[in-house]
Amino acid sequence: MTAVLRTFPSRKPDLRHLLRSEADRFECNRDRLRYTKFRKQGLFVGSGVIEAGCKTVIGSRLKQSGMFWTERGADVTWA
């Protein structure tokens, strides 16, 4: 896969640079991209489970009885 990216014919220097950069990224993250193995182990490979968990935890925290939040107070990025 990375060999194809590195040798892809293009006259555009920006595209060649982008393809080589992406090939480097794939090579550096090779161990993280073993989706077939992870699925065989019963692991989730998408972000949906994590996103749903965050939504549930944060949503329940913000919606507790008696809670009143300003938008700024609920936004954790300002801290």
C-alpha positions, -999 to +999 in steps of 0.1 A: +000+000+000+027+025+010+048+016-021+019+025-043+015+059-026+052+066-029+054+057-066+021+072-077+028+092-109+021+129-106+035+161-120+021+181-091+048+185-063+022+192-037+004+159-044+036+139-044+045+154-010+010+147+003+011+111-009+046+105+007+034+121+039+004+098+041+026+068+033+048+078+062+018+081+085+005+046+075+039+031+081+043+048+115+008+036+126+010+001+111+005-016+145-027+004+151-042-005+118-046-043+123-084-041+121-090-077+110-070-090+140-089-066+164-123-077+151-113-114+155-106-105+192-141-090+195-128-054+198-145-024+184-126-006+157-149+024+152-155+055+174-192+049+177-190+030+210-167+057+226-189+085+213-220+070+227-204+064+260-192+100+263-226+113+253-242+091+280-218+100+307-216+137+300-253+140+292-263+123+325-239+146+344-253+178+329-289+166+333-289+156+370-318+169+391-313+204+402-285+212+378-284+245+360-256+251+336-246+280+315-231+271+281-197+283+293-200+262+325-209+231+306-181+236+280-150+218+293-127+234+267-125+268+285-108+254+316 
